Amino acid sequence: MSRDSFYCILDLIGDHSVFHNNSPKPQVAVFVQLAVALDRFGHEGNGACLDRSMLLWGISHGSMVNYTNRVMIALESCMGQEIAWPDRHGRAAIAEHFAALGFPGCIGLVDGTLVKLSQRPRDDGEMYFDRKSNYSLNVQVICDQHKRVIYFFAGMPGSCHDLTCLRRSGLWRRLDSAQLFDRG
């Protein structure tokens, strides 16, 4: 992750209430909690173990888990602000851009990506075994002309085909919705 991306996320979540408490002992700085969580997110297998992170950061297992949970809560609360389907005017601007590239009526680019899991899930683990011989989740992502994520759907096992995941998403169920798509 670049320094600019780190500070962008820090600006986004830094004032979240989860990082404030009424205790006489204040929490560790938000940038440290974010760095610890991102370090954990960026490792898999043995590298993701709490012992490695504990030694690296010099903090307890409980603190590692607390920092990660706080960052996840703060990020989740921002999803509606930062990841949002475009309104009528936004869709028109996106469609105009893609029409100039030879894709009339296009308001987003969709693709599936596999997010590797560090181990086989306990329940129905074989469902998560993907075509690349990893255990994973299939995540569908739609981006606009600026490569900003405007929609995502996560949670399907890695063995699911991209089209199957898209068909099970909330977006697919609302294809006829005038809130999401304009005629044409």
Order of alpha helices (4+ residues) and beta strands (2+ residues): alpha-alpha-alpha-alpha-alpha-beta-beta-beta-alpha-alpha
